[in-house]
Amino acid sequence: MQALAGLTALIIEPHAGMRAGIHNMLSQGGLTKIDYAVSASTAIRPLRNRTFDLVICEYDLGEGQDGQQLLEDLRHHRLLPPETVFVMVTAERTRDKVVSAAELSLNDYILKPFTAEMLLERLARAIERRNALQAVRQLIEDGNLAGAIEACAAGAEKLPRHAPDFMRVRAELHTMLGELAEAENIYADLYARRALAWARLGQAVTLHRQGRFSEAETMLQALIESKPQFLEAYDWLARTQEELGRFEQAQRTLQAAVERSPHAVQRLRRLGRVALEAGDADTAHRVFQQVVNRTRFSEFREPEDHVRLVETALGQGEAQLASSLIRDLSKTLAHAARTPVCRALSMAMLHRHEGEQEQAVEALEEAVAACRQPVALSADARMLLARNCLQSGLEQGAVEVMTTVVGNASGTAAAARTLRLFHDAGRQDLITRVKRDSKNQVLDLVASGAEKARLGDYRGAVALMSEAATRLPDNPQVVFNAAVAVLKCLDNQGWDEELGERARDYVSAARRLDPRNPRLSLLGSMYRELLKKYAISRSDRHGGFARL
C-alpha cells in the first residue's frame, strides 16, 4: 500500500518507542518524509514554519499541554491550514476528553492499540477527501471565489461520494460573500436530504448573521436536544442569546457545554466574559482561574487572561491574589507584546481598589501610552481600559483607546455595541468624538502610507501600514492598503522572503475581511505576478517560498 507516497508528516509523540512504531506504519504506506516533535512546545516551530500533509499527535504529551490543548492553539492561531490532515492517537477513553478533542475538527481520532492497516486505511480516506477539494481550495487561495463556487457544484456532480463536502464549502463561500440566503438554502437542502447536524448548524448560523435571532435560537435549541454532544451548537446558541440581551441564558448554555467538554480554553474564556456581563462575579472568577492555570504551559499564553483574573480577584476582595498575578505576569510573560499595557492596567485596578487614586491615574496613563504601540490588544481589554479611564476622570484617555476599538470594529453594529460604555455613562459627546476620530484615524493612515509610496519610500510605507494593520487587524481598508504597500515594495525593491510572507498574509486577511471588495482580484493578480516575476514557488503555506 503506497497511498501516502510523496507526502510529509509530523509525529508528535513523547515516547521514542511509539514514535518508531508510527514511523514504521507510515513507511509501509510509502511515506518517507517524516519529522518529529516530543511535546506541544517543540511542535509549534515546525508547524509555524511549514505545512505538513499529515500531523499524527498523541493526546497525552506529558508535562505541559496535552494534544487537545495544542490543537486548540493551532486552530485559534491559524497554524493548521485546512489541507493538513490532523489525527489524534491515544489510549485515553475518558468520555469528556474524547469529546473535547473530537470537537476541534479532527480528521480522525484513533484509540490504541491499532494496527498499521487500520491507521493507513483511515489516513488514506482522509487524504482522498482532502485531495477531492484541492482544486477548490486553490481557487479560493487565488481569490476566485465565484470560480470556487462553480467548482464545488461541478465536484458534487462528478464525485457524489464527496458531495456533502463540496456543498458545505459552497455554502461557506456564499457566506463569505454575504450571500446568506443562498447559503441558508444549501444547508437546508443538505439537512432535508441527509439530516446532517453540521448542515442544521450552518443554517442556524446564516439565520443568526441575517439578524433573525429568534429563529436561530429555536433551531439551535432543537439541534442541541437532538444532538447534545454537538458542542459548536452551544457556542452559537450562546452568541444568539447574547445578541438578544439574555446573558444569564447564554451563561447557562456555555456552562452546559463546558460540563460536556471541560478542556476547551476558548469556550472557558467566553464563559468568563459572559458571566461578568450576567453579573455572576463568582463564576467569572472561578472560570478565569481555570483559564490561567490551563494555559500555563501554552506557547501562546495570553497576558489578557491575567488582566481578567486580576479584575475578578479584586471584585472578590482578593488584593493579595491580584498582586501575585501581576508579579507572575511581569515575570513569565515579559516577552509578550501585550504585557506592558496589561501590567499597567492591572496595576491601575489594584491601586484603585486600594484607594490609591493618584497611583491609579499614573498607571492608567502608562497603559494608554502603551496602547499607542503596535499591539493587537483585544477590544474587550481596550474597553476595560477605557472604562477605568472614564471612572478615574481620564476622558481623553478613554476617547483615545475607544477610537482604536471603533476603527477596528467589523461593522456598524459592532461599533455601536462597543460604544455602549459611553452611552451608559450618558456621554453622547464622547461617542461623537470617538466616531469622528476613528474615521479620521483610518483615513490619515491610508493617506500617509500612499504618500510615502508615491515619494518612493516603499519601506516607510510598509512600516507605517504594517503598524496600522497590527493596531487595526480587523479593519478591511487598513489591511487592504497594508497588502498594497508590501506588494509595491516587493515590486520596486526586489524579493524579500519575510515581506513575501507578509504580503501573502495580508492578501488572505483582506479577502477574509471584505470578500466582496471588487479590488481583491487586482490584489491577487499583483501577488501572483510578483511570484512569477521573481520565479518564486509557493511550496507551502508557512514560509516555504523557493526560487524556481
VMD Tcl script that draws the C-alpha trace (Angstrom):
set ca {
  {0.00 0.00 0.00}
  {1.69 3.24 -1.21}
  {-1.20 5.67 -0.78}
  {0.96 8.08 1.23}
  {3.97 8.19 -1.09}
  {5.38 11.70 -1.53}
  {3.53 13.20 1.45}
  {5.05 14.81 4.54}
  {4.20 14.02 8.15}
  {4.86 15.33 11.64}
  {4.62 12.84 14.52}
  {4.05 14.49 17.91}
  {4.79 11.77 20.45}
  {6.90 11.89 23.66}
  {7.79 8.18 23.72}
  {10.57 7.01 21.41}
  {9.13 3.51 21.03}
  {5.74 4.80 19.91}
  {7.37 7.30 17.54}
  {9.30 4.46 15.93}
  {6.15 2.35 15.71}
  {4.13 5.05 13.95}
  {7.10 5.81 11.69}
  {7.22 2.18 10.58}
  {3.48 2.13 9.91}
  {3.71 5.28 7.77}
  {6.69 3.81 5.91}
  {4.54 0.83 4.98}
  {2.22 3.33 3.28}
  {5.08 4.77 1.24}
  {5.63 7.88 3.38}
  {9.32 8.75 3.89}
  {9.39 12.48 4.75}
  {8.72 12.33 8.47}
  {9.60 14.87 11.18}
  {9.19 14.54 14.94}
  {8.24 16.58 17.99}
  {8.26 15.28 21.55}
  {5.92 17.86 23.13}
  {3.43 20.60 22.33}
  {6.09 23.30 22.69}
  {8.54 21.59 20.31}
  {5.75 21.07 17.76}
  {4.99 24.79 17.38}
  {8.16 25.73 15.48}
  {7.88 23.19 12.64}
  {4.14 23.86 12.33}
  {4.77 27.60 12.22}
  {7.47 27.30 9.55}
  {5.98 24.80 7.11}
  {2.88 22.87 6.14}
  {2.60 19.11 6.61}
  {0.22 16.81 4.80}
  {-0.30 14.78 7.99}
  {0.02 15.50 11.68}
  {-0.27 12.50 13.98}
  {-0.45 13.63 17.58}
  {-0.54 11.74 20.88}
  {-3.20 13.01 23.29}
  {-1.06 12.59 26.43}
  {2.09 14.62 25.79}
  {3.36 14.50 29.37}
  {4.08 17.67 31.35}
  {2.67 20.78 29.74}
  {-0.09 20.91 27.16}
  {-1.93 17.82 26.01}
  {-2.77 17.14 22.38}
  {-6.22 18.69 22.61}
  {-4.89 21.95 24.05}
  {-2.21 22.05 21.36}
  {-4.79 21.53 18.62}
  {-6.98 24.30 20.01}
  {-4.00 26.69 19.94}
  {-3.14 25.67 16.38}
  {-6.74 26.28 15.22}
  {-7.05 29.58 17.07}
  {-3.77 30.98 15.74}
  {-4.33 29.63 12.21}
  {-1.19 27.48 12.19}
  {-3.01 24.46 10.81}
  {-4.24 25.01 7.24}
  {-7.31 23.11 6.00}
  {-5.24 20.86 3.74}
  {-3.40 19.34 6.71}
  {-4.88 16.07 7.99}
  {-4.72 16.00 11.80}
  {-5.16 12.68 13.61}
  {-5.13 12.17 17.37}
  {-3.94 8.82 18.73}
  {-4.33 7.83 22.36}
  {-5.16 5.19 24.89}
  {-7.41 7.76 26.59}
  {-11.01 6.62 26.70}
  {-12.34 9.12 29.23}
  {-15.56 10.43 27.70}
  {-15.11 14.15 28.33}
  {-11.58 14.16 26.94}
  {-12.61 12.30 23.81}
  {-15.46 14.77 23.26}
  {-13.18 17.77 23.86}
  {-10.64 16.65 21.28}
  {-13.18 15.48 18.70}
  {-14.99 18.83 18.58}
  {-11.92 20.61 17.18}
  {-12.50 19.33 13.63}
  {-10.15 16.40 13.83}
  {-9.83 14.33 10.69}
  {-9.79 11.24 12.89}
  {-9.37 10.02 16.45}
  {-7.74 6.59 16.83}
  {-7.69 4.62 20.06}
  {-4.70 2.49 20.95}
  {-3.82 -0.21 20.25}
  {-4.17 -0.01 16.47}
  {-2.61 -1.81 13.55}
  {-0.74 -0.40 10.56}
  {-3.61 -1.47 8.33}
  {-6.13 0.42 10.46}
  {-4.03 3.60 10.56}
  {-3.21 3.59 6.86}
  {-6.81 2.93 5.84}
  {-8.07 5.85 7.93}
  {-5.32 8.14 6.65}
  {-5.99 7.15 3.04}
  {-9.68 8.09 3.40}
  {-8.80 11.46 4.89}
  {-6.23 12.19 2.18}
  {-8.70 11.21 -0.55}
  {-11.25 13.64 0.85}
  {-8.62 16.37 1.09}
  {-7.46 15.84 -2.46}
  {-11.01 15.98 -3.80}
  {-11.28 19.55 -2.52}
  {-7.78 20.66 -3.52}
  {-8.78 22.42 -6.78}
  {-11.48 24.36 -4.94}
  {-9.01 25.44 -2.26}
  {-6.59 26.65 -4.91}
  {-9.29 28.82 -6.47}
  {-10.04 30.26 -3.03}
  {-6.32 30.89 -2.47}
  {-6.20 32.74 -5.79}
  {-9.16 34.90 -4.79}
  {-11.51 33.42 -7.38}
  {-14.46 32.78 -5.07}
  {-17.02 32.72 -7.88}
  {-14.93 30.10 -9.68}
  {-14.63 28.13 -6.45}
  {-18.43 28.07 -6.12}
  {-18.75 26.74 -9.68}
  {-16.05 24.13 -8.97}
  {-17.99 22.98 -5.90}
  {-21.13 22.46 -7.95}
  {-19.17 20.52 -10.59}
  {-17.32 18.49 -7.96}
  {-20.55 17.44 -6.24}
  {-21.79 16.01 -9.55}
  {-18.52 14.38 -10.54}
  {-17.72 12.92 -7.10}
  {-21.07 12.22 -5.42}
  {-19.28 10.42 -2.59}
  {-17.88 13.80 -1.53}
  {-20.95 15.84 -2.48}
  {-21.71 16.93 1.12}
  {-18.17 18.29 1.46}
  {-18.44 20.27 -1.78}
  {-21.85 21.63 -0.77}
  {-20.53 22.62 2.63}
  {-17.63 24.58 1.13}
  {-20.01 26.15 -1.38}
  {-22.28 27.32 1.43}
  {-19.28 28.72 3.32}
  {-18.22 30.64 0.21}
  {-21.69 32.15 -0.19}
  {-21.49 33.16 3.48}
  {-18.10 34.81 2.90}
  {-19.61 36.78 0.05}
  {-22.54 37.88 2.18}
  {-24.97 35.80 0.10}
  {-26.65 34.43 3.20}
  {-29.94 33.38 1.59}
  {-28.05 31.15 -0.88}
  {-26.02 29.62 1.94}
  {-29.15 29.04 4.00}
  {-30.84 27.21 1.12}
  {-27.83 24.90 0.62}
  {-27.68 24.00 4.30}
  {-31.46 23.47 4.44}
  {-31.33 21.18 1.40}
  {-28.46 19.16 2.89}
  {-30.28 18.73 6.17}
  {-33.54 17.77 4.46}
  {-31.79 15.05 2.44}
  {-29.23 13.72 4.90}
  {-30.16 15.06 8.37}
  {-26.54 16.20 8.88}
  {-26.16 18.05 12.18}
  {-23.48 20.40 10.82}
  {-25.85 21.39 7.99}
  {-28.51 22.33 10.53}
  {-25.92 24.34 12.42}
  {-24.89 26.09 9.20}
  {-28.49 27.02 8.53}
  {-28.86 28.41 12.06}
  {-25.66 30.43 11.67}
  {-26.94 32.03 8.47}
  {-30.13 32.97 10.29}
  {-28.03 34.50 13.07}
  {-25.99 36.51 10.57}
  {-29.16 37.78 8.94}
  {-30.27 39.10 12.32}
  {-33.05 36.51 12.59}
  {-32.06 35.68 16.14}
  {-35.32 34.18 17.41}
  {-35.44 31.72 14.50}
  {-31.78 30.85 15.02}
  {-32.34 30.32 18.74}
  {-35.26 27.93 18.17}
  {-33.29 25.92 15.60}
  {-30.18 25.70 17.79}
  {-32.14 24.62 20.86}
  {-33.76 21.83 18.85}
  {-30.36 20.79 17.48}
  {-28.88 20.56 20.97}
  {-31.83 18.48 22.17}
  {-31.34 16.00 19.33}
  {-27.50 16.11 19.32}
  {-26.37 17.01 22.86}
  {-22.72 16.24 22.00}
  {-22.61 18.77 19.16}
  {-20.84 21.46 21.15}
  {-20.44 24.11 18.47}
  {-24.23 24.46 18.54}
  {-23.98 25.55 22.20}
  {-21.47 28.25 21.24}
  {-23.75 29.69 18.57}
  {-26.80 29.45 20.82}
  {-24.92 31.43 23.48}
  {-23.93 34.07 20.89}
  {-27.54 34.32 19.78}
  {-28.74 34.72 23.36}
  {-26.13 37.46 23.86}
  {-27.48 39.28 20.81}
  {-30.93 39.07 22.39}
  {-29.52 40.53 25.62}
  {-30.13 37.35 27.61}
  {-26.73 36.97 29.25}
  {-27.87 34.68 32.05}
  {-29.25 32.21 29.49}
  {-26.05 32.50 27.46}
  {-24.07 31.70 30.58}
  {-26.15 28.60 31.30}
  {-25.73 27.47 27.69}
  {-21.95 27.78 27.86}
  {-21.83 26.09 31.26}
  {-23.70 23.13 29.80}
  {-21.12 22.91 27.01}
  {-18.22 23.17 29.48}
  {-19.69 20.34 31.55}
  {-19.57 18.12 28.46}
  {-16.20 19.38 27.25}
  {-14.25 20.96 30.13}
  {-10.89 21.31 28.34}
  {-11.71 23.87 25.61}
  {-9.98 27.09 26.71}
  {-11.58 29.44 24.18}
  {-15.04 28.46 25.43}
  {-13.93 28.98 29.03}
  {-12.74 32.48 28.15}
  {-16.11 33.22 26.58}
  {-17.94 31.82 29.61}
  {-15.94 34.08 31.93}
  {-16.77 37.14 29.85}
  {-20.48 36.28 29.63}
  {-20.62 35.58 33.38}
  {-19.30 39.10 34.01}
  {-21.99 40.51 31.70}
  {-24.58 38.48 33.61}
  {-23.31 39.84 36.94}
  {-22.09 36.46 38.18}
  {-18.70 37.54 39.53}
  {-18.11 34.27 41.42}
  {-18.38 32.13 38.28}
  {-16.29 34.58 36.26}
  {-13.55 34.48 38.88}
  {-13.52 30.69 39.03}
  {-13.50 30.37 35.25}
  {-10.66 32.81 34.67}
  {-8.62 30.96 37.30}
  {-9.11 27.80 35.25}
  {-8.08 29.60 32.06}
  {-4.84 30.92 33.58}
  {-3.98 27.52 35.05}
  {-4.73 25.56 31.87}
  {-2.73 27.85 29.60}
  {0.33 27.96 31.86}
  {2.32 25.72 29.51}
  {0.99 27.11 26.24}
  {3.32 28.75 23.73}
  {0.51 31.27 23.26}
  {-0.10 32.31 26.86}
  {-2.32 35.36 26.85}
  {-1.49 38.31 29.18}
  {-5.11 39.43 28.92}
  {-6.15 36.35 30.91}
  {-4.19 37.75 33.85}
  {-5.96 41.10 33.47}
  {-9.38 39.47 33.64}
  {-8.38 37.39 36.65}
  {-7.00 40.48 38.41}
  {-10.33 42.19 37.72}
  {-12.38 39.35 39.20}
  {-9.97 38.80 42.10}
  {-10.35 42.45 43.12}
  {-14.11 42.03 42.80}
  {-13.80 39.23 45.34}
  {-11.65 41.40 47.59}
  {-8.55 39.27 46.96}
  {-5.94 42.02 46.62}
  {-3.12 39.67 47.58}
  {-4.01 37.30 44.73}
  {-4.15 40.26 42.34}
  {-0.64 41.33 43.40}
  {0.64 37.79 42.89}
  {-0.91 37.65 39.41}
  {0.73 40.94 38.43}
  {4.13 39.64 39.57}
  {3.59 36.45 37.56}
  {2.55 38.50 34.53}
  {5.70 40.61 34.74}
  {7.98 37.61 35.25}
  {6.69 34.86 32.99}
  {5.17 36.93 30.17}
  {7.75 39.70 29.96}
  {8.42 38.82 26.30}
  {4.82 39.29 25.14}
  {3.96 42.48 23.25}
  {0.73 42.95 25.23}
  {2.36 42.62 28.65}
  {3.26 46.31 29.27}
  {-0.31 47.53 28.73}
  {-1.79 44.53 30.58}
  {0.52 45.04 33.55}
  {-0.19 48.79 33.71}
  {-3.96 48.22 33.53}
  {-3.78 45.54 36.23}
  {-1.75 47.86 38.47}
  {-4.27 50.66 37.91}
  {-7.14 48.43 39.01}
  {-5.19 47.30 42.09}
  {-4.29 50.89 43.07}
  {-7.90 51.98 42.61}
  {-9.08 49.07 44.77}
  {-6.62 50.14 47.49}
  {-7.81 53.76 47.32}
  {-4.55 54.97 45.79}
  {-6.13 57.22 43.17}
  {-3.01 59.16 42.20}
  {-1.06 55.96 41.52}
  {-4.07 54.54 39.66}
  {-4.14 57.55 37.32}
  {-0.39 57.22 36.68}
  {-0.79 53.53 35.82}
  {-3.72 54.29 33.51}
  {-1.71 56.94 31.70}
  {1.08 54.37 31.31}
  {-1.43 51.86 29.89}
  {-2.84 54.38 27.41}
  {0.69 55.24 26.28}
  {1.49 51.54 25.84}
  {-1.64 51.22 23.68}
  {-0.08 53.65 21.20}
  {2.46 50.97 20.36}
  {1.53 48.45 17.64}
  {0.00 45.81 19.92}
  {-3.01 43.70 18.92}
  {-4.90 44.20 22.17}
  {-8.42 42.80 22.10}
  {-11.50 45.01 22.03}
  {-12.56 43.62 25.43}
  {-9.25 44.62 27.05}
  {-9.32 48.07 25.45}
  {-12.88 48.62 26.64}
  {-11.86 47.62 30.18}
  {-9.05 50.16 30.00}
  {-11.40 52.84 28.66}
  {-13.91 52.12 31.42}
  {-11.20 52.55 34.08}
  {-10.04 55.77 32.42}
  {-13.59 57.13 32.46}
  {-14.04 56.18 36.13}
  {-10.79 57.98 37.03}
  {-11.64 61.14 35.08}
  {-9.25 60.49 32.16}
  {-11.74 61.30 29.40}
  {-9.10 61.88 26.73}
  {-7.50 58.51 27.50}
  {-10.88 56.80 27.20}
  {-11.56 58.51 23.86}
  {-8.12 57.62 22.52}
  {-8.46 53.95 23.43}
  {-12.02 53.64 22.14}
  {-11.09 55.35 18.87}
  {-8.97 52.30 18.03}
  {-11.73 49.91 19.15}
  {-14.30 51.52 16.86}
  {-11.80 51.76 13.99}
  {-11.22 48.03 14.32}
  {-14.90 47.05 14.64}
  {-16.11 44.67 11.95}
  {-19.18 46.74 11.07}
  {-21.59 49.46 12.11}
  {-23.48 47.21 14.55}
  {-20.26 46.06 16.22}
  {-19.05 49.65 16.52}
  {-22.34 50.66 18.15}
  {-22.03 47.84 20.71}
  {-18.53 48.93 21.67}
  {-19.74 52.46 22.38}
  {-22.27 51.26 24.96}
  {-19.69 52.26 27.59}
  {-20.17 55.96 26.82}
  {-23.89 55.57 26.22}
  {-24.40 54.07 29.69}
  {-22.41 56.95 31.17}
  {-24.64 59.46 29.38}
  {-21.72 60.83 27.38}
  {-23.10 61.24 23.87}
  {-20.48 63.94 23.31}
  {-17.71 61.36 23.70}
  {-19.45 58.98 21.28}
  {-19.45 61.74 18.66}
  {-15.73 62.40 19.24}
  {-14.80 58.73 19.01}
  {-16.74 58.19 15.77}
  {-15.14 61.24 14.17}
  {-11.63 60.42 15.38}
  {-11.81 56.76 14.36}
  {-12.82 57.67 10.82}
  {-10.09 60.29 10.55}
  {-7.51 57.90 12.02}
  {-8.08 55.33 9.28}
  {-8.17 57.95 6.50}
  {-4.96 59.58 7.74}
  {-3.12 56.26 8.00}
  {-4.10 55.20 4.49}
  {-3.26 58.62 3.02}
  {0.14 58.71 4.77}
  {1.04 55.26 3.51}
  {0.04 56.16 -0.05}
  {2.08 59.38 0.09}
  {5.21 57.56 1.24}
  {4.86 55.10 -1.62}
  {4.29 57.95 -4.11}
  {7.54 59.56 -2.98}
  {9.42 56.28 -3.41}
  {9.73 55.50 0.33}
  {8.40 51.97 -0.08}
  {9.97 50.66 3.12}
  {8.49 53.58 5.04}
  {5.05 52.85 3.59}
  {5.37 49.21 4.62}
  {6.45 50.14 8.16}
  {3.56 52.58 8.57}
  {0.86 50.34 7.15}
  {2.14 47.22 8.93}
  {1.97 49.09 12.23}
  {-1.55 50.23 11.36}
  {-2.57 46.66 10.48}
  {-1.25 45.43 13.84}
  {-3.35 48.00 15.66}
  {-6.41 47.55 13.43}
  {-6.22 43.91 12.26}
  {-9.96 43.72 11.55}
  {-10.26 46.93 9.55}
  {-10.55 45.84 5.90}
  {-9.45 49.21 4.48}
  {-6.26 49.25 6.56}
  {-5.37 45.61 5.87}
  {-6.02 46.02 2.14}
  {-3.73 49.03 1.96}
  {-1.08 47.23 4.01}
  {-1.14 44.49 1.37}
  {-0.77 47.06 -1.42}
  {2.17 48.72 0.38}
  {4.04 45.43 0.75}
  {3.35 44.35 -2.84}
  {4.58 47.69 -4.22}
  {7.71 47.44 -2.09}
  {8.48 43.96 -3.42}
  {7.81 45.08 -6.98}
  {10.17 48.06 -6.76}
  {12.90 46.85 -4.42}
  {13.23 43.15 -5.14}
  {12.13 39.95 -3.49}
  {12.35 39.59 0.28}
  {11.10 36.36 1.83}
  {9.82 37.95 5.05}
  {7.89 40.58 3.09}
  {6.64 37.89 0.73}
  {5.13 36.03 3.68}
  {3.65 39.27 4.99}
  {2.11 40.01 1.59}
  {0.50 36.58 1.47}
  {-0.92 37.02 4.98}
  {-2.31 40.49 4.25}
  {-3.89 39.37 0.97}
  {-5.50 36.44 2.77}
  {-6.74 38.69 5.60}
  {-8.13 41.27 3.17}
  {-10.03 38.50 1.39}
  {-11.44 37.23 4.69}
  {-12.45 40.67 5.99}
  {-14.05 42.05 2.82}
  {-14.67 39.24 0.30}
  {-16.97 41.44 -1.81}
  {-14.32 44.10 -2.41}
  {-14.08 44.37 -6.23}
  {-10.38 45.24 -5.95}
  {-9.48 41.88 -4.39}
  {-8.95 40.27 -7.78}
  {-6.43 43.02 -8.61}
  {-4.67 42.39 -5.30}
  {-4.45 38.67 -6.00}
  {-3.17 39.34 -9.52}
  {-0.44 41.65 -8.19}
  {0.68 38.93 -5.80}
  {0.74 36.19 -8.43}
  {2.59 38.44 -10.91}
  {5.27 39.12 -8.31}
  {5.80 35.41 -7.72}
  {6.09 34.97 -11.47}
  {8.41 37.97 -11.87}
  {10.89 36.68 -9.31}
  {10.41 32.99 -10.24}
  {9.15 32.17 -6.75}
  {7.36 28.90 -5.96}
  {4.80 28.78 -3.14}
  {5.96 25.40 -1.90}
  {3.97 25.67 1.29}
  {1.76 27.98 3.27}
  {4.11 28.85 6.14}
  {7.20 30.39 4.65}
  {8.05 27.75 2.08}
  {8.99 30.10 -0.78}
  {11.66 28.80 -3.13}
  {13.32 30.01 -6.31}
  {12.26 28.10 -9.40}
}
mol new
graphics top color blue
foreach p $ca { graphics top sphere $p radius 0.5 }
foreach p [lrange $ca 0 end-1] q [lrange $ca 1 end] { graphics top cylinder $p $q radius 0.2 }
display resetview
